[in-house]
């Protein structure tokens, strides 16, 4: 079986790798935290506010630029300032320093002053003293590592205009200022905010007007600007402003002069980096690059997922009504062999068989494969043989561990070319077999998938499953059928061509999803697989979260096995429906994206706490969620009866499935890595098929079977 390791050695290696990874992560985290703790001592620097008084600094201007460095506009700004021989102070964001280290080094090498503007520029940076402290010290370590300099200057993000003389933090309101000073920083405010962050490209006249209107002759002017504001609008405004101010006798100074310190005093050479510093910087770089990569991934997922949903709905509305091939019911058809594998199915097998015999014809046969049941399954079938006659055949075997083994055992005993396989906890509507078999008039058709419903919808969990089945079948299967891209003929109800099964190698025991495995094998052989929505079956579904999760984990594990088994067909032009539709769809939308969608939900929550840029994830999150719900509602709308009352549940169903499927995929990957053995998907049976039989079947099929003749018994016992 795919992934199975009977020795158990692989599982031991996996555990060793996990424990080693945890130990390394914890060790690195301890070193990074120790680096933060040790960072405060070097920051304490006494200073004097405006030595000589405000009069001494009359007609002076300190240009300060926030939010850099920027790879395009910061170098352009530096060039202008050098040409005009004007000093300036740049308050750098730690994330940007990591992203654009060469630009950060250029600021220092050109002789300009730098300050700390936190690591993430989050409006939540002051939610706690520890949060602010970590933001400041992480940025400090990154600046040291990149530029070789420390900085004792700090400007809080989102600084509001303050009164003259308050730009040093002495009177700036805000608990973050007190915390920063406690950590040893000189807090730099401002008394002239150009608000250039809200100007559009080309509005340099707006920035210039704000500068000129707010200048003060008798007091210092600490001006806030931004490197990339207005895509260079602030730079263009400075081309006019600087010569104009010089002509009026203004002097441009560094912020450090207002504190009686030299540039070297606020930007000392960095001390020798320690191993702890390197770990912290590495962690910071990983965070920044990981966040950037995650943002790109969110955009990628949102775009392709929304495009897929839109395409599915559009094709369902336009092309499916025109091109879909439907089965028909006629007064004659070729005989079929109905195969029902069963393992401990005493709760439902009678209802299943009674529904089957409402649809069979006189020349059909029904084979029940008792795969070593330990309950009354075989006794019930024996009893029903007296009622249904020789067409009901019981085959008994030792338990083979998988449903595929039971189906393989039945193949030699099936007399007819056309097979219909159903689960032993499933009832079928009258005429379902006729609709399925009619597709075999096309010799290229090797299998036909029926449409599956939950047997009874009486709880929130069963309602969620009902919505899932309808969404997937009314949209995805209908559309994929147009391109011969049905990836699985369900075990609950499917028709098969026996000779095609033989050419595909028969039922395989390589995976735990024999139906999906065989479907892909047929497609790989070049056969056609169709979907018949008029052939309806009703199957018992899990009624507890534990059983539901166990079932879905098994399905996902089997899907993972199939992807690995048929990986050679990925992007194959020999079988384009398999290589370009089915496998990429399964990998992206059944295995990859479901794991990441809950992470996006978590990223939105993290964004509200300021740990990441919320606007990079909130927009895609909202759009994706709305499209997802819309797509689900569209799927339900194609049902025969009005389901408006269920629409409010769609929102909760989609969120519920996000987390459950992510957990199931994680479990499947763990099972694959560990090489564990997975067998029959055993569920606690409740006998819901009996309860649903009359509601679903109602009256007998319009096409009546011939009278049932006397019963005979055919019993075969064999090892697996």
C-alpha positions, 0 to 999 in steps of 0.5 A: 500500500502507498506510504505504508511502512510495516517496519515502523522505522520511518515513524521513529525517524519522523519523531526524531526529526520533530523533536530535533526541530522543536529543540532547535526552535526553542534554543533559537528563541531563548537566544533571541530573547536573551539578545533583546534583554541584553540590548537595553544597557547600551542605550542610556544617554544623557542629553540637554533639551535645546541647549542655549534656549529656543532663541539660539535655534531660531530660524533653524530647520531639522528635516526628518523622514519617516518610514524608510528606507525605500529602494527608489525614493530614498536614494533620490532624496539623498542625492538632492540633500547632498547636492543642497548640502542639507543634513537630515535624519531618517527614521527607519522601520526594521522590516524595511531595513531587512528588505532594503539593506543596501539603501539603509547602508547608503543613508549612513555612508552618505553621512546622514543621521538615522533613528528607530521607527519600530520594527513593524510600524504597527498602530498596536506597537504600544499595546504593551510595554513588552511589545514596544520594547521588543519592536524597538530592540529588534529594530536596533539589532537589525540596524546594527547588523546592517549599518554597523551603527547604533541609534539612540533616537526614536520616533513613535509611528503615527506621531501627531502634531505637537506644540513647539518645544515638545518634539523631544518627548518631554511633553509628548502625550502617550504611554509609549513615550514613557516606555521608550524613555525607560528603555533609554531612547531619546524620543523625537517628536515634531512641530511641523507635519506636512502630512505628505503621506496623504498626497497623490503623485504630482501634488508637490505644490500641496506639500510645499504650501503646507511647509510654507504655511507652518514655518516659524521664524523664532523657534526650531522647526522639526519637520516630518516628511516621508521618503516615498510620499506621493511617489516623489511629490515630497522630493519635488517640493523640497527642490523648491523649499530648500533654496527658498529657506536658505534665501530667507536665512534659515539654517538646516541642522540635524535633530541631534543638535536640539539635544546638545549631542553630536551625530556620533553621540546618537549614532555610535559605532556598533559593538561586536555582534554576539551569537545572540544578536545574530540569532535575533537578526536571523529571526527578524529576517525570517519574520520579514521575509516570511511575512512578505512571502505569506502576503504574496501567498495570500494574494495568489490563493485568493486570485486563483480560488476566486477565479476558479469559483467564478469559472465554475459558476459561469460554466455551470450556468452557460455550458452545462445546460447545453453540453451535459450528457444525461442518461435515459430510461428505456424499456430494455437494457443489458443485464448488470451485476450489482456489487455490494461490499459489506463489513458489519453492515447489519444495521442497513443491509436490508434497506439497501437490498430492498431499495436495490430490488426496486430497480433491478430487472429480471436478468440482473444479479445482486452480489453481496460480499461479506468481508468477514463481518462479525455481526448479523450481516450474512444472516440477514442476506440469507433471510432475504434470499428467500424473498428475492430469489437466486438473483441475490448472491452472498459471497463470504470471505475473510476480512481483507482489510480494505474495501478494494480487496472485497471488490476484487474478490467479487470480480470473477463472480460477476457475470455481466459486463456492466457493473454497479457498485454501491455501499451497504449503507446506501439506498437508491432511487428507482431507475438509478441503475437505468440512468447509469447503464444507458451511458455505456452505449458509448463504448468509450465510457468506462464509468459513471458517477451517481449523485449522492445525498445524506440518507437523513438530514436531522442535525446540524452536522448532517445539514452541513454534509448535505450542503457540502454534497450539493455544492460539490455535485451541482457545481464541480462535478457538473462542470468537470464532467464537460472535460472528462475530468470526474476524479472519483466515481463514488463507492456509494453509487457508481457504474463500471465497465468490467472489461475496462476495469480489467484493462486498468489493472482491476481494483487496487489495494494500493490506496484506501480509496479504491473508487478514486484510485480506479477512476484515475486508473481508467482515465490514465488508460484513456477512457471516459468517465461521466456524471449522472445526476438523475441516478440518486442514492442516499447514504448514511453519513457520520453523526458525530464529530469524531466519526466525521473527522475519522471519515474525512481523514481517511478520504484525504489520506486516500487522496494523498495516496492517489496523488502520489501514485499518479504523480507521473501524469501531472501536466501530461499532454497524453491525458490532459484531463487527468494531468491538467485538470484533475491532479492540479485541482486536487493538489491545489484545492483539496490538499494545499489551499485548505491547509492555508485558509485557516492560516489566513483567518489567523493572519487576520486576527494577528493583523488586528493585534498589529503583528502583521499588516492587516490590509495585506490579508483583510481584503483578500480574506473578505473577498474570498469568503464572500465568493466562497459563500456565494459559490456555495449558495449557487450550488444549493440553488440547483436542487429540486426543492427550495432550500432557502431556509438552509442558506443562512447555514452556508456561512457557518458550514464553510467556516466549519469545514475550513478547520476540519479539513485543515486538521484532516489534511494534517493528520493525513500527512502525518499518517503518510510520513509515519507509514501507518496502516489505514484500512476499512473506514469503519463507522458506527451504523445507526440504520438510517437507511431503514428510516429513510427508505419509504421517504426516498423510494415511495412507490415502486419503479414505473418499470417493473421487474419480472416476478421473483423466482425461488431462492437459491444460495451461492456461498463462497468462502475464501481467504483474503 
